[in-house]
Amino acid sequence: MIEFVNFYLFPALAIGSIYALGAVGISMIFGILRFAHFAHGDLMTLGTYGVLAMAAIVPVNPLLLIPFGIALTIVSALLVDRYFYKPLRELPTIYTVISSFGIALVFRSIVQLVWGSQNQVFFTGVKPPMVLFDTFRVSVLHLQAVILTAIIAVLLHYFLTVTRTGRSMRAVADDPELAEVSGLDTAKVIRWTWIIGASLAAIAGTFAALNTSVHPNLGWNLLMPMFAAAILGGIGKPMGAMAGGFIIGLAEELSSYHWIGDDALISPSYKTAVAFVLMIGLLIFRPQGLFKGRLL
Amino acid sequence: MKKLTTIVAAAALLGTGTAALADDTKIGVLMDITGPIANFIPPLQNAADLAVKQVNEQGGLLGGSAIAVYGDTTGTAQGAVDAAQKLVNVENVPIIMGSLMSGTTIAAAEAAIIPAGVPQISPTATSPAMTTLEDGGLVFRIVPSDNYQGEILAKMVLDEGLKKVALTYVNNDYGVGIGETFIDAYTAAGGEIVAEAKHEEKKDSYRSELASLAKGDAEALVVIAYAGDSGGKIVRQAIEGGLFTKFIGTDGLRDELLIQNVGADALKTSFFSSPTSPAENPAQKALHDAFNAEYGEGADKAFVDQTYDATFLALLAIEKAGSTDRAKIAEALKEVAMAPGEKVGPGEWAKAIELIKEGKDIDYEGASGSAEFDENGDVGGYIGKFVVDGDGYKQVEIVE
């Protein structure tokens, strides 16, 4: 039981938080702008390097420097949208999808040119885990990630249900034509989509980097599970994406727990496969996702 | 991925500051510039550039200049194939030096380099799968096969008095190759592997793997993976979780990044095996002096010797063949690397072209060894045992 919490449950929740935060952006962009944003992983990478650059100057806990990463991703996302995605918006969405692939490579190359291609770490040494009630050993970072993600989920929910902008966003995601004829400011909705998506991407990237190390492929490697999470939760449903992220994270980590007998239920080598089998199964039986998202 | 390669190649070209002229000869340099072993690469690029620079200062290649054209494998099989295809088809290079990882070397060789009939020489690809590769005599390496490193590692572990270990290895050509030979050698010599787990690259958490590895009463954890990817994360998460304190790694883990990541204190009792250069080798000293004179430091970094030697051999092979004919170069590579012949060492390009002009056979004695290929393009060599010393590694033992 203790082993389960220490080595399976908490890491799973931490990974789930990273997927969840990344998937919100993907899901919202998919829902509102109607295209799969393949540069989202690299947007995460960019934000992480923004934090890393500040961490080299200001020696405080990197989590406090996340706002700099967020600023960098928001500016980049808005510029990219203005100069690359907006001119293509009237064309079939496949043009935007492919151009987002290009943007992904541009982001990654910029990161390599500015910061180099090596692996880097925020700090040297291993932080001892926090011991709770003398039994549970939980990494401080994991606890921070889970708590911060929970706070973000609450704020996001509040924003989407109570504020005018948030409600317009949901309206556009549900039915863009109707939203447009009702006189909603689509440009503003799009702007806020990018701001939220980019902010959460920077936070997710920093968590992922603190958990492991910083390298140019950081976000790209996370893209597949994040897409899985977004689809699982239902396209255009930010809360669904959050839930999807946690489900994918939990499925990956918990499937290798020795539920029956002494051996891992499924060999840890197949972790990734477990998450995708889950996603495929759901797509077959419930194609709109858990939270009744848009059908593609 | 193409765009990335182009940028890297362009940056590399700008770095050498040479303008492409008609009589210049290109040599392909395939490296894992991004990806799990990215931290190894900067000194290795310097090593390859140094070889090219010495050639150009001492009479040039085939009467013109030599130019290194870089390709980045991104540390993945697909990236390796893309980069290699660009080198052989677009840049039309007659020989390729690289790449470093076993997986990328084999992928590039099978999908792009062998079909194009281009000879390839890898400085560090250690997988046993390279030995049996159907390469038509085109693929060489100047580092001993992991059949060898796995056995030596098993012996080192037993010599430390460790009879029970847990083992985890990365599921690619490198990890599986060395992992399987380690298991065979270790159990045959009386050791017991109490837990074993193959793991996938690029995951964020290896805690579930570690939890099952820690089940037995293993005295240490043997990690066969790259420090820039799964290896570093496994060591860190094992320490965080209080599961293991003693680690045994191979050349992939012996990366300064690992020390930056977990700190030297945590690695005090750990040790690492890695292909190395023979002790007391005058050729190595000559190379290290030239390298440090050019770049200030870094000659003692992992695989500098092998990378320099492989690049220098590739250049010698072109000169010996007298043209950029790919088949001739493959033959010439064996001639310049192997005895008999007049000995040539690192940096002795002027001497080498003089001898070639006179029609004499030459035998390159490199910093990493004498590079005598067998029929599979493999070499014997040296394995060193390394421990952490400050923020670097120190060699404490050497085995031929």
Interface residues (C-beta under 8 A of the other chain):
Chain A: E3 N6 F7 Y8 P11 A12 A14 I15 I18 G102 L105 V106 R108 S109 Q112 L113 S117 Q118 N119 V121 T124 G125 V126 K127 P128 P129 R137 S139 A208 N211 T212 S213 H215 P216 N217 N221 L222 E253 S256 Y257 H258 D262 D263 A264 S267 P268 S269 K271 T272
Chain B: M1 K3 L4 I7 V8 A11 I33 T34 G35 A38 N39 I41 P42 T74 N171 A197 K198 H199 E200 K202 K203 D204 S205 Y206 R207 S208 E209 L210 A211 S212 K215 A227 G228 G232 K233 R236 I239 E240 G241 G242 L257 I259 Q260 N261 V262 G263 D265 A266
